[in-house]
Amino acid sequence: MKPPKTIRVILQDQAREEYELLSKLVEEQKKSGKTNSEEIQLLKSINNKVAILKYNPTYGQSVSKELIPKTLDLDNLFRLELTHYWRMLYTIRTNEVEIVSFVLYIVDHKTYNKLLGYKDR
């Protein structure tokens, strides 16, 4: 029997930058006494979703192949809804040893729509 595969979640590029910026902002807000701002809720939402992905990499909704931006050159793309209409987009890579979820984007809804080519209503 094969041992279970290791599951990792890696924030890349835009997602990492957005997460770091948000973390700094939340740290400053907490120092000034804020306990429940939109940024604090968003960071908590991101951390919760990352924790879920560590146990279930396919937890998000699969984005249909025709909506995946050609510039990303991906076979799969998943979407997770975050608080305040933000979205997290990630792809999954796997081999014999591990499964890695690469979080590519953490974006607001307007940017998400633009990335996937949805039209504004």
N, C-alpha and C positions, 0 to 999 in steps of 0.2 A: 504494500500500500504506500502511495506517495505521501510525503509530509505535506501539510497545508502550505500554500504559497504565502509569502510575506506580502503585506499590503502597505503601501506608502502613499502619502499625499504630498505633492510638491507644488508650491506656489511659484509660478514663473513670471518673469517680465512684468507686464502691466499689473497682474494680480498681486505680485510681491510688492511692487511699488505702492499700490493702493492700500494694501494691508499695513505696510510700514507707516504710511502717512496717517492712516486712520488710527493706528495704535498710538502714535505720538499725540494726536489730537485728543484722544480719549484720556491719555495719561494727564495732559494739561487740564482737561475738564474735571477729572477726578480730584486733582490738586486744588482746584478752585471750588470744590464742594458739590459739583454736579454729580448726580447719581443715576439719571435716567434720560439722557439726551438721545436724539436720533442716532448720533454717532456711536454712543455706548451700546444701544440696541443693535445697530448694524454689526459692530464688532462681535458682539455676543452671538448673533445669528451666524456669522461667518465661522466662528470657532465651533459652534454646534454642528454645522454642516460638514466641516472638515472632520470632526470626530465621527460622524455617521459614515463618511466615505472610507474611513480607516477600517470599518467593519463590513461595509457594503458598497463597493465601488460603483455599482450600477444603480444606486439609489435615485439619481436624477432622472429627468425625462430626456429621452433620446431626441436630438434635433434631427429632423429629416435630412437626408443626404443632399438634397437639392438646395437646402438653406445654408449649408456649411460654406462659409466664404472660401473661394478657390485659393485665395492668398494663404490660407492656413494649411493647405495640403494635408488634410486629415481624413482618416477612414471613419472616425466616430467623434461625435461631440455631444456632450450632455449639458443640461441646463438645470440649475437649482434656483428656486425662488428664495430670496432673502427678504428680510423685513423692509418696509418702506419702498416696495416695488423694485428693489435692486435684484440683480441676477449674478450668478456665478456660472461661468462656462468652463468645462474641463473635458479633457480627453483621457482615454485609458490606453495604456500600453501594457502588454504582458509578455512574459517568457516562461521558461520552465521553472524558474525560481521565485519570481515575484510579479505582483500586479502594482502598477504605479498610476495614480491619478494625477495628471498634470493640470493644475488649475491655471487657465490662461487669462481669464478676465474676471474682474469683479467690477461691475458697472451698474449705473443707474438705468432705469427702464428706457429712457430716450436713447442712450448710447447703445443699449442692447438691440433696440429696434433698428438702429442704423447699421450695426454690425451684421445683422442677419437679413437686412434688406427689406424689413417691414415698412410699410408706408404709414406716415402719421395720419391719424383720423381727424 
